[in-house]
Amino acid sequence: MTRNTWISLALCAWLGACTSMAPSYERGATPVPSAWPSGDAYAKTTANTVTTAKTQTAAELPWRAFILDPNLQKVVETALQNSRDLRKTIATIESARAQYRVQRAAQLPTVDAGVSGSRARSLNASSGSDNSTSTSQSYSASVSLSSYEIDLFGRVRSLSNAALETYLATEEAARATRVSLIAETASAWLALAADRSQREIAQRTMDSAERSMALTRKRLEAGVASRVDVRQAESVYQQARADVASTTTAIAQDRNALELLAGAPIDDALLPTALPADASWLAEVPVGLSSNVLLQRPDVLQAEHQLKSANANIGAARAALFPSLSLTASGGLASAALSSLFSGGATVWSLAPSLSLPIFDGGASRANVAYSEAQRSLYLSSYELAIQTAFKEVADALARRGTMQEQLAAQTALVEASTDSYQLATARYSKGVDTYLVALDSQRTLYAAEQTLVSTRQLALDNSVTLYRTLGGGVCEGKSG
């Protein structure tokens, strides 16, 4: 081939690489307020936000800096190493990466090298009737490219970009899976701790009710109490006894759920014994002043990459409406003798460009463009919905955090008052001042208050986990996932 021919081919390839019929990508609107909600329910949250906004966001907070309990850290680490759900997600990433590499390779020509030889014996056409024959042989060595599409309208490039965005979407999906796994493991840990606290309360109440039963029986024998008092004492005892059995079942189920998340058995030494009276297991989650932090949430980024992929597919569909140019070419050496192939062989080459122009396909190509545009609209709606859902989840968690301390303080005060009331009522009953019904009501009130306090503490810790997840908490050490 001549030098001008090579220059022309290179120019066509360069023009193809610079052309794309995909529409210019524009990030979808953010259909949520730019700042978090305000009001009484958010008062504490707003104050905390001002102090943490200048430091870091939740996405920049490594999970080890969020989870402070060393045993819970070990359980989460086990989950990140062994979770089958996470392994499935990683396998999906590898598949998407391989598909992207395959599609990206289509932008480059496939070059093959080959050496061939042939030897043939044939009848001489000019030999008359003597049936003489002659032997011929030929050898060749060549480098060739086959059906390389010169991407004049960016079809191949758009498909490659779509595959790239799909791959990036799977990476964000994996980060979302990791964040969810950390949050679910922490929540399962908290549920186990709460149920163990509930069982301890039920066991303590059962023991107290058993002592009350013994006391009322003695008073019955002495003629200063009725069978009603004995039966009332038994009712509290049997209720607490049933609660001990049910919480024992719940504890076993909590452990099963935790080991499923961890993907491996968990040592008893790593399991919590009870909920702490404070939030020492978890660090406070920085929120920031602007809701734009939601744009870095993994599921939102995943939706945006899917939108970009759909946008690129429009370019591929539009390019299919225009002519396509492909090229098959080869060049090399040929000789009648193998010994002289590379020393004195003749230069041979071939060039076979092919131009294909769609004329009639029943409207399939235009329908494909319409489908691609509809898919982009679908993914645009999904992207905006992901932002709205994220804002709602964070706003709900912030509303809970804004009143959580007040709720905990009130419930703690209720337990203290109920404890004092029960002790006074028991003392008055033992001295014959009040009936057993007063002591029974005080005991029931205390039992319910203690159970509610445990549930409230669990709710407060769970709310911190929810904030960490909904704000796209960081996964890796020292950086976001």
C-alpha positions in Angstrom: 0.0 0.0 0.0 1.1 3.5 -0.7 2.0 6.0 2.0 -1.1 8.1 1.1 -3.3 5.1 1.5 -2.0 4.5 5.1 -2.5 8.2 5.9 -6.1 8.1 4.6 -6.9 5.1 6.7 -5.3 6.6 9.8 -7.3 9.8 9.3 -10.6 7.9 9.0 -9.8 6.0 12.3 -8.9 9.3 14.0 -12.1 11.0 12.9 -14.1 8.0 14.1 -12.5 8.2 17.5 -13.4 11.8 17.8 -17.1 11.4 16.8 -20.0 10.5 19.0 -23.7 10.9 18.4 -24.6 10.5 22.1 -26.3 13.5 23.6 -24.3 15.6 25.9 -24.6 14.2 29.4 -26.3 16.4 32.0 -26.7 15.4 35.6 -30.4 15.1 36.6 -31.9 17.7 38.8 -31.7 17.3 42.6 -35.4 17.2 43.5 -34.8 17.8 47.3 -34.1 20.8 49.4 -30.5 21.9 49.5 -30.4 21.9 53.4 -31.7 19.4 55.9 -35.1 20.0 57.5 -35.3 22.3 60.6 -37.7 22.4 63.5 -38.0 21.2 67.1 -37.4 17.6 66.1 -34.1 18.6 64.5 -32.8 21.0 67.2 -30.0 18.8 68.6 -29.1 17.6 65.1 -28.7 21.1 63.8 -26.4 22.0 66.7 -24.2 18.9 66.1 -24.1 19.6 62.4 -22.6 23.0 62.9 -19.7 21.5 64.8 -19.0 18.6 62.5 -19.6 20.2 59.1 -16.1 21.5 58.9 -14.4 18.2 59.7 -15.6 15.4 57.5 -18.7 13.8 56.1 -20.0 10.3 56.8 -18.6 9.0 53.5 -15.2 10.0 54.7 -15.6 8.3 58.1 -14.0 4.8 58.0 -16.1 2.1 59.6 -13.4 1.4 62.3 -13.7 5.1 63.4 -17.5 4.7 63.6 -17.6 1.4 65.4 -15.7 1.8 68.6 -16.3 -1.6 70.3 -13.3 -3.9 69.5 -15.4 -7.1 69.6 -17.9 -5.6 67.2 -15.0 -4.5 64.9 -13.8 -8.1 64.8 -17.3 -9.4 63.9 -17.7 -6.8 61.1 -14.2 -7.7 59.8 -15.3 -11.3 59.6 -18.4 -10.4 57.8 -16.5 -8.3 55.2 -14.2 -11.3 54.6 -16.7 -14.1 54.5 -20.1 -12.7 53.4 -21.5 -14.7 50.5 -23.6 -11.7 49.4 -20.5 -9.6 49.1 -18.7 -12.3 47.2 -21.6 -12.5 44.7 -21.3 -8.7 44.3 -17.6 -8.9 43.7 -18.1 -11.6 41.1 -20.6 -9.3 39.4 -17.9 -6.6 39.3 -15.4 -8.9 37.7 -18.0 -9.9 35.1 -18.8 -6.3 34.3 -15.1 -5.4 34.1 -14.5 -8.3 31.7 -17.4 -7.2 29.5 -16.1 -3.7 29.4 -12.6 -4.9 28.3 -14.2 -7.0 25.5 -16.2 -4.0 24.3 -13.3 -1.6 24.6 -11.2 -4.0 22.5 -13.7 -3.6 19.6 -12.3 0.0 19.1 -9.0 -1.4 18.0 -8.2 -3.5 15.0 -7.5 -7.2 15.4 -4.1 -8.0 13.9 -3.1 -11.5 13.0 0.1 -12.9 11.7 0.4 -16.1 9.7 2.6 -18.3 7.6 1.2 -20.6 5.0 2.5 -22.9 2.3 1.0 -25.1 -0.4 2.3 -27.8 -2.8 0.2 -29.1 -5.7 0.5 -31.6 -8.6 -1.6 -30.9 -11.6 -2.1 -32.0 -15.2 -0.4 -29.9 -17.9 -3.1 -28.4 -20.1 -0.8 -28.1 -23.1 0.6 -31.6 -23.0 -1.8 -33.2 -25.4 -2.5 -36.8 -24.6 0.7 -37.8 -22.8 -0.9 -37.0 -19.4 2.2 -35.2 -18.2 2.0 -33.4 -14.9 3.8 -30.6 -13.1 4.4 -29.7 -9.5 4.0 -26.2 -8.1 4.5 -24.8 -4.7 4.1 -21.4 -3.0 4.8 -20.0 0.5 3.6 -16.7 2.1 3.9 -14.8 5.4 1.5 -12.0 6.1 0.1 -9.7 8.7 -3.6 -8.9 8.4 -6.5 -7.2 10.0 -10.1 -8.5 9.6 -13.3 -6.6 9.4 -12.1 -3.6 11.4 -15.0 -1.1 11.8 -13.8 2.4 11.3 -16.0 4.1 13.8 -17.1 7.1 11.7 -20.2 7.9 13.8 -19.0 6.7 17.2 -21.1 3.5 17.5 -18.4 1.3 18.9 -17.1 4.1 21.1 -20.6 4.7 22.5 -21.0 1.0 23.3 -17.6 1.0 25.0 -18.7 4.0 27.1 -21.9 2.3 28.0 -20.0 -0.8 29.1 -17.7 1.3 31.2 -20.5 3.1 33.0 -22.2 -0.3 33.7 -18.9 -1.5 35.2 -18.6 1.6 37.4 -22.3 1.1 38.5 -21.4 -2.4 39.7 -18.5 -1.0 41.7 -20.9 1.5 43.4 -23.3 -1.4 44.0 -20.5 -3.3 45.7 -19.7 -0.3 47.9 -23.4 0.0 48.8 -23.4 -3.7 49.7 -20.4 -3.2 52.0 -22.0 -0.3 53.8 -25.3 -2.2 54.2 -23.4 -5.3 55.4 -21.6 -3.2 58.1 -24.9 -1.6 59.1 -26.8 -4.9 59.2 -24.1 -6.6 61.2 -24.0 -3.8 63.7 -27.8 -3.9 64.0 -27.8 -7.6 64.5 -25.2 -7.2 67.2 -27.3 -4.6 68.9 -30.4 -6.8 68.7 -28.5 -9.6 70.4 -27.3 -7.3 73.1 -30.8 -5.9 73.6 -32.4 -9.3 73.9 -29.8 -10.4 76.4 -30.6 -7.2 78.5 -34.3 -8.0 78.2 -33.7 -11.6 79.4 -31.7 -10.3 82.3 -34.6 -8.0 83.3 -37.1 -10.8 82.9 -35.0 -13.1 85.0 -34.6 -10.5 87.7 -38.3 -9.8 87.7 -39.1 -13.6 87.8 -36.8 -13.9 90.9 -38.4 -11.0 92.6 -41.9 -12.3 91.8 -40.9 -15.7 93.3 -39.9 -14.0 96.5 -43.2 -12.2 96.6 -45.0 -15.4 96.0 -43.2 -16.9 99.0 -44.0 -13.9 101.1 -47.7 -13.9 100.2 -48.0 -17.6 100.9 -46.6 -17.1 104.4 -49.0 -14.2 105.0 -51.8 -16.5 103.7 -50.8 -19.1 106.2 -50.7 -16.5 108.9 -54.2 -15.3 108.0 -53.2 -11.8 107.0 -53.4 -12.3 103.2 -55.9 -13.8 100.8 -55.5 -16.3 98.0 -56.1 -13.3 95.6 -52.7 -11.9 96.7 -51.0 -15.3 96.0 -52.6 -15.6 92.6 -51.6 -12.0 91.7 -48.0 -12.7 92.7 -48.1 -15.8 90.5 -49.3 -13.8 87.5 -46.2 -11.6 87.5 -44.0 -14.6 88.0 -45.5 -16.6 85.1 -45.4 -13.6 82.8 -41.7 -13.0 83.6 -41.1 -16.8 83.2 -42.7 -16.7 79.7 -40.6 -13.7 78.8 -37.4 -15.5 79.9 -38.3 -18.3 77.5 -39.2 -16.1 74.6 -36.1 -13.9 75.0 -33.9 -17.1 75.2 -35.3 -18.1 71.8 -34.8 -14.6 70.4 -31.1 -14.6 71.6 -30.5 -17.9 69.7 -32.2 -16.5 66.6 -30.2 -13.3 66.9 -27.0 -15.3 67.0 -28.0 -17.3 63.9 -28.7 -14.0 62.0 -25.4 -12.6 63.1 -23.5 -15.6 62.0 -25.3 -15.6 58.6 -24.2 -12.0 58.1 -20.6 -12.8 59.2 -20.5 -15.9 57.0 -18.8 -17.9 59.7 -19.3 -19.0 63.3 -18.6 -16.4 65.9 -16.7 -17.0 69.1 -18.7 -16.6 72.3 -16.1 -14.2 73.6 -16.9 -11.7 70.8 -20.7 -11.6 71.6 -22.2 -8.7 73.7 -23.6 -9.4 77.1 -25.9 -6.5 77.4 -26.6 -3.0 76.0 -24.5 -0.3 77.5 -26.1 2.6 79.3 -24.5 5.1 76.9 -23.6 5.2 73.2 -20.0 4.2 73.8 -20.1 1.5 71.1 -20.5 3.9 68.3 -19.1 7.3 67.3 -21.4 10.2 66.4 -22.0 10.4 62.6 -21.2 13.8 61.0 -24.0 15.0 58.9 -23.0 18.3 57.2 -25.1 21.3 56.5 -25.9 20.5 52.8 -28.0 17.7 51.4 -25.5 17.5 48.5 -23.6 14.9 50.4 -26.3 12.5 49.2 -24.8 12.7 45.7 -21.9 10.7 47.0 -24.1 7.9 48.4 -23.2 4.6 46.7 -26.7 3.8 45.4 -27.1 7.4 44.1 -23.8 7.1 42.3 -24.9 3.7 40.9 -28.1 5.2 39.6 -26.0 8.0 38.0 -23.7 5.6 36.2 -26.7 3.7 34.9 -28.0 7.0 33.6 -24.7 7.7 31.8 -24.7 4.2 30.3 -28.2 4.7 29.0 -27.1 8.1 27.6 -24.2 6.4 25.7 -26.5 3.7 24.3 -28.5 6.5 22.6 -25.3 7.4 20.7 -24.8 3.8 19.6 -28.5 3.5 18.5 -28.3 6.8 16.5 -25.0 5.8 14.8 -26.7 2.6 13.6 -28.8 4.8 11.3 -25.8 5.9 9.3 -23.4 4.0 7.0 -20.7 1.8 8.5 -17.3 1.4 7.1 -15.2 -1.7 7.7 -11.8 -2.7 6.5 -10.1 -6.0 5.8 -6.4 -5.7 4.8 -3.3 -7.8 4.7 0.4 -7.4 3.7 3.3 -9.7 3.5 5.8 -11.7 1.5 5.2 -14.6 -1.0 7.7 -16.9 -2.7 7.8 -20.1 -4.7 10.5 -21.5 -2.4 10.5 -21.5 1.3 14.2 -20.8 1.5 13.8 -17.5 -0.3 10.6 -16.3 1.4 12.2 -13.8 3.7 15.3 -13.0 1.6 13.9 -12.6 -1.9 10.1 -13.0 -1.6 7.8 -10.7 -3.4 5.7 -8.1 -1.5 2.0 -8.8 -1.7 -0.9 -6.9 -0.1 -4.6 -6.7 -0.3 -7.1 -4.0 0.8 -10.8 -4.6 0.9 -12.9 -1.7 2.4 -16.6 -2.4 2.8 -19.3 0.2 3.1 -22.8 -0.7 4.4 -25.7 1.6 4.2 -29.0 0.7 6.0 -31.9 1.3 3.6 -34.9 -0.6 4.9 -35.2 -2.6 8.2 -38.9 -2.2 8.9 -38.2 0.7 11.3 -36.1 -1.5 13.7 -33.2 1.0 13.9 -35.4 4.0 14.7 -37.3 1.9 17.2 -34.0 1.1 18.8 -33.3 4.8 19.1 -36.7 5.4 20.7 -36.1 2.5 23.1 -32.7 3.9 24.1 -34.2 7.3 24.8 -37.0 5.8 26.8 -34.4 3.9 28.8 -32.6 7.1 29.5 -35.8 8.6 30.8 -36.3 5.6 33.0 -32.9 5.8 34.5 -33.2 9.5 35.0 -36.4 8.9 37.0 -34.6 6.2 39.0 -31.7 8.6 39.7 -34.0 11.3 41.0 -36.0 8.8 43.0 -32.8 7.5 44.6 -31.9 11.1 45.7 -35.4 11.6 47.1 -35.4 8.3 48.9 -32.0 9.0 50.4 -33.1 12.5 51.6 -36.2 10.9 53.2 -34.2 8.2 55.0 -31.6 10.8 56.3 -34.4 13.2 57.3 -36.2 10.5 59.2 -33.0 9.5 61.0 -32.2 13.1 61.8 -35.7 13.7 63.2 -35.2 10.6 65.5 -31.7 11.8 66.6 -33.1 15.3 67.4 -35.4 13.9 70.1 -33.5 10.8 71.1 -31.7 12.2 74.1 -34.9 13.7 75.5 -36.7 10.3 75.1 -33.8 8.5 76.8 -33.7 11.0 79.7 -37.4 10.7 80.2 -37.4 6.9 80.1 -34.4 6.7 82.5 -36.2 9.0 84.9 -39.3 6.8 84.6 -37.3 3.7 85.6 -35.8 5.5 88.6 -39.3 6.6 89.7 -40.8 3.2 89.1 -38.0 1.5 91.1 -38.5 3.8 94.1 -42.3 3.4 93.9 -42.0 -0.4 93.8 -39.6 -0.5 96.8 -41.9 1.8 98.8 -45.0 -0.2 97.8 -43.3 -3.5 98.8 -42.3 -2.2 102.1 -45.8 -0.8 102.9 -47.3 -4.2 101.9 -44.9 -6.2 104.1 -45.9 -3.9 107.0 -49.6 -4.3 106.3 -50.1 -0.6 105.4 -51.2 -1.2 101.7 -52.8 -4.1 99.8 -50.7 -6.3 97.5 -52.5 -4.8 94.5 -50.5 -1.6 95.0 -47.2 -3.5 95.1 -48.3 -5.5 92.1 -49.1 -2.5 90.0 -45.7 -0.9 91.0 -43.9 -4.1 90.0 -45.6 -4.3 86.6 -44.9 -0.6 85.9 -41.2 -1.1 86.8 -41.0 -4.2 84.6 -42.5 -2.4 81.6 -40.4 0.7 82.2 -37.2 -1.3 82.2 -38.1 -3.2 79.1 -38.9 0.1 77.3 -35.6 1.7 78.4 -33.7 -1.2 76.8 -35.7 -0.8 73.6 -35.1 3.0 73.6 -31.3 2.5 74.0 -31.4 0.0 71.2 -33.3 2.5 69.1 -30.8 5.2 69.8 -27.9 3.0 68.7 -29.7 1.7 65.7 -30.5 5.3 64.7 -26.7 6.0 64.6 -26.2 2.9 62.4 -29.1 4.1 60.1 -27.5 7.6 59.8 -24.2 6.0 58.9 -25.8 3.8 56.2 -28.1 6.4 54.8 -25.3 9.0 54.5 -23.1 6.5 52.6 -20.7 5.8 55.4 -17.1 5.1 54.5 -16.0 1.5 54.2 -12.2 1.3 53.9 -9.5 2.4 56.4 -8.9 6.1 56.2 -11.1 6.7 53.1 -14.5 6.1 51.7 -15.3 2.9 50.1 
